[in-house]
């Protein structure tokens, strides 16, 4: 069976999630196992703080990606977070190293509440790279080991960009379609739940899904 091409997509049509997943898989052009990403265009004003969206959710089937996690914790909790899967763990020494080198070889940072004051030294480095821990996505927590374990199992953080859009990976092309659909429904429900009370009018304006380097497929908003 030949792969579908972009000509096979009706750009004016919104497909059911089942149809969209199948099209996305067939339109994947990479030789490697590409990610499947979903994009939400939201009716929020990203310039207003009260309409910002930032949260986290555990996907039932993970993302297929191995995320590197840094845990900023007190010395007595280092062993615990490392056992949970943290790639980097430490307090002042880890902060000093990042301040000196400006290297952040991790995708997510977790911190105990007491460490947030110390993180002010590298807040600019972490903030500009979207790595600053936040209570909103449960990366600032008195139980950092649990947070690390959940992230390693497939918990994803999501937040709107400057244009009011949210982009989230929900798995790999090789995933079973049923698992991709369940991951999609989980993230969709989480975004619905995160709707700011200050947001008026149509909240979810458009949803599209695509594989890495693949064409976007419009999804019916359910």
C-alpha positions as a printed NumPy array, in Angstrom:
array([[  0.   ,   0.   ,   0.   ],
       [  1.413,   3.384,  -0.933],
       [  1.65 ,   6.186,   1.564],
       [ -0.948,   8.887,   1.329],
       [  0.141,  12.316,   0.192],
       [ -1.012,  15.773,   1.182],
       [ -3.331,  15.697,  -1.856],
       [ -5.349,  13.033,  -0.031],
       [ -6.267,  15.512,   2.706],
       [ -9.3  ,  17.722,   2.331],
       [ -8.015,  20.936,   3.911],
       [-11.575,  22.221,   4.313],
       [-12.677,  19.151,   6.257],
       [-12.327,  18.351,   9.947],
       [-11.806,  14.63 ,  10.508],
       [-12.838,  12.526,  13.474],
       [ -9.93 ,  11.751,  15.775],
       [ -9.98 ,   8.146,  14.548],
       [ -9.674,   9.27 ,  10.913],
       [ -7.106,  11.944,  11.788],
       [ -4.845,   9.458,  13.581],
       [ -4.906,   7.053,  10.627],
       [ -4.146,   9.878,   8.165],
       [ -1.35 ,  11.173,  10.395],
       [  0.279,   7.757,  10.5  ],
       [  0.075,   7.38 ,   6.711],
       [  1.412,  10.888,   6.098],
       [  4.497,  10.373,   8.279],
       [  7.486,  10.98 ,   6.019],
       [ 10.389,  10.281,   8.348],
       [ 12.467,   7.104,   8.333],
       [ 12.657,   7.289,  12.138],
       [  9.749,   6.828,  14.522],
       [  8.377,  10.361,  14.509],
       [  6.353,  12.001,  17.234],
       [  2.624,  12.616,  16.894],
       [  1.788,  16.171,  17.916],
       [ -1.502,  17.895,  18.544],
       [ -1.985,  21.651,  18.207],
       [ -4.794,  23.641,  19.824],
       [ -5.658,  27.177,  18.707],
       [ -7.393,  28.804,  21.643],
       [ -9.613,  31.836,  22.029],
       [ -7.592,  33.345,  24.864],
       [ -5.712,  36.616,  25.166],
       [ -2.132,  35.447,  25.876],
       [ -1.145,  38.983,  26.893],
       [ -3.392,  38.794,  29.951],
       [ -1.954,  36.954,  32.931],
       [ -5.329,  35.636,  34.102],
       [ -5.838,  33.918,  30.733],
       [ -2.489,  32.128,  30.672],
       [ -2.733,  28.343,  30.606],
       [ -0.104,  26.173,  32.237],
       [ -0.765,  22.711,  33.566],
       [  0.338,  19.071,  33.445],
       [ -1.303,  15.701,  32.878],
       [ -0.188,  12.071,  32.908],
       [ -0.874,  10.443,  29.558],
       [ -2.161,   6.864,  29.956],
       [  0.331,   5.525,  27.401],
       [  3.2  ,   7.994,  27.83 ],
       [  4.811,   9.876,  24.948],
       [  7.423,   7.361,  23.843],
       [ 10.08 ,   9.909,  24.731],
       [ 12.604,   9.647,  27.541],
       [ 12.732,  13.038,  29.24 ],
       [ 15.737,  14.186,  31.221],
       [ 14.727,  15.59 ,  34.602],
       [ 16.688,  17.842,  36.963],
       [ 15.594,  17.909,  40.605],
       [ 16.541,  20.865,  42.795],
       [ 16.235,  19.424,  46.27 ],
       [ 17.77 ,  19.499,  49.729],
       [ 20.709,  17.081,  50.256],
       [ 18.57 ,  14.66 ,  52.29 ],
       [ 16.244,  14.148,  49.316],
       [ 18.871,  13.667,  46.62 ],
       [ 19.04 ,   9.888,  46.997],
       [ 15.236,   9.656,  46.88 ],
       [ 14.824,  11.628,  43.647],
       [ 17.701,   9.791,  41.975],
       [ 16.014,   6.49 ,  42.836],
       [ 12.838,   7.876,  41.205],
       [ 14.769,   8.503,  37.981],
       [ 16.146,  12.052,  38.201],
       [ 19.036,  12.559,  35.77 ],
       [ 20.406,  15.448,  37.801],
       [ 19.819,  16.146,  41.485],
       [ 21.27 ,  18.695,  43.842],
       [ 20.886,  22.029,  45.53 ],
       [ 23.349,  24.923,  45.663],
       [ 26.137,  23.067,  43.816],
       [ 23.837,  22.203,  40.889],
       [ 22.542,  25.775,  40.779],
       [ 26.107,  27.147,  40.834],
       [ 27.137,  24.842,  37.989],
       [ 24.225,  25.969,  35.8  ],
       [ 24.923,  29.608,  36.655],
       [ 28.56 ,  29.172,  35.611],
       [ 28.114,  27.097,  32.447],
       [ 24.548,  28.097,  31.463],
       [ 24.121,  24.48 ,  30.322],
       [ 20.745,  22.825,  30.851],
       [ 20.905,  19.279,  29.539],
       [ 17.379,  18.428,  30.693],
       [ 13.811,  18.965,  29.496],
       [ 12.024,  19.394,  32.843],
       [ 13.019,  20.8  ,  36.22 ],
       [ 11.436,  19.863,  39.54 ],
       [ 11.998,  21.709,  42.814],
       [ 11.057,  21.639,  46.463],
       [  9.287,  24.857,  47.542],
       [ 12.226,  25.745,  49.811],
       [ 14.585,  25.705,  46.809],
       [ 12.71 ,  28.325,  44.812],
       [ 14.465,  31.214,  46.536],
       [ 17.851,  29.746,  45.562],
       [ 16.697,  29.237,  41.967],
       [ 16.354,  33.015,  41.612],
       [ 20.07 ,  33.005,  40.693],
       [ 19.364,  31.061,  37.497],
       [ 15.744,  32.121,  36.935],
       [ 16.65 ,  33.964,  33.729],
       [ 18.474,  30.935,  32.286],
       [ 15.66 ,  28.524,  33.165],
       [ 12.849,  30.946,  32.337],
       [ 13.953,  31.77 ,  28.793],
       [ 14.178,  28.024,  28.06 ],
       [ 10.794,  27.196,  29.562],
       [ 12.412,  25.196,  32.364],
       [ 11.456,  27.181,  35.457],
       [  9.569,  24.943,  37.936],
       [  6.029,  26.079,  38.718],
       [  3.255,  25.017,  41.098],
       [  0.839,  25.326,  38.15 ],
       [  2.269,  22.269,  36.413],
       [  3.123,  20.511,  39.669],
       [  6.886,  20.81 ,  39.248],
       [  7.194,  22.725,  42.526],
       [  6.202,  20.175,  45.132],
       [  7.052,  18.924,  48.629],
       [  7.173,  15.419,  47.094],
       [  9.767,  15.805,  44.302],
       [ 10.416,  12.049,  44.025],
       [  6.806,  11.446,  43.066],
       [  6.925,  14.277,  40.513],
       [ 10.082,  12.82 ,  38.954],
       [  8.569,   9.333,  38.765],
       [  5.408,  10.674,  37.058],
       [  7.439,  12.648,  34.518],
       [  9.49 ,   9.583,  33.681],
       [  6.292,   7.582,  33.121],
       [  4.861,  10.066,  30.627],
       [  3.498,  13.091,  32.432],
       [  3.503,  16.094,  30.108],
       [  3.422,  19.798,  30.847],
       [  1.619,  22.171,  28.523],
       [  1.28 ,  25.933,  28.284],
       [  0.107,  28.429,  25.708],
       [  2.618,  30.232,  23.539],
       [  2.613,  33.956,  22.708],
       [ -0.063,  33.441,  20.042],
       [ -2.476,  31.552,  22.33 ],
       [ -1.664,  28.117,  20.915],
       [ -0.744,  24.915,  22.743],
       [  1.449,  22.214,  21.201],
       [  1.737,  18.781,  22.831],
       [  3.303,  15.469,  21.79 ],
       [  0.911,  12.579,  22.436],
       [  3.069,   9.653,  21.36 ],
       [  4.914,   8.107,  18.433],
       [  3.791,   7.038,  14.963],
       [  4.5  ,   3.428,  15.976],
       [  1.946,   3.618,  18.81 ],
       [ -1.258,   1.635,  18.453],
       [ -3.985,   3.966,  17.151],
       [ -6.186,   3.194,  20.171],
       [ -3.417,   4.35 ,  22.523],
       [ -2.873,   7.565,  20.573],
       [ -6.606,   8.274,  20.702],
       [ -6.7  ,   7.715,  24.476],
       [ -3.704,  10.025,  24.952],
       [ -5.39 ,  12.643,  22.739],
       [ -8.662,  12.482,  24.689],
       [ -6.735,  12.823,  27.952],
       [ -4.945,  15.998,  26.827],
       [ -8.138,  17.416,  25.277],
       [-10.019,  16.994,  28.554],
       [ -7.13 ,  18.562,  30.476],
       [ -7.142,  21.624,  28.212],
       [-10.918,  21.961,  28.551],
       [-10.525,  21.769,  32.334],
       [ -7.809,  24.444,  32.246],
       [-10.074,  27.009,  30.567],
       [ -9.554,  30.391,  32.283],
       [-12.727,  31.888,  33.736],
       [-11.739,  35.209,  32.129],
       [-11.781,  33.673,  28.636],
       [-14.917,  34.631,  26.722],
       [-16.311,  33.417,  23.405],
       [-15.114,  30.259,  21.636],
       [-12.411,  28.629,  23.738],
       [-11.082,  25.911,  21.411],
       [-11.062,  27.392,  17.9  ],
       [ -9.125,  24.756,  16.003],
       [ -7.389,  21.421,  16.571],
       [ -4.907,  19.801,  14.217],
       [ -2.677,  16.755,  14.472],
       [  0.474,  15.783,  12.604],
       [  3.527,  13.542,  12.674],
       [  7.052,  14.993,  12.732],
       [  7.543,  16.768,   9.375],
       [  4.101,  15.518,   8.294],
       [  1.164,  17.609,   7.105],
       [ -1.426,  18.779,   9.615],
       [ -4.842,  17.129,   9.72 ],
       [ -7.763,  19.141,  11.089],
       [ -9.716,  17.4  ,  13.852],
       [-13.402,  17.711,  14.71 ],
       [-13.823,  19.634,  17.971],
       [-15.873,  17.372,  20.226]])
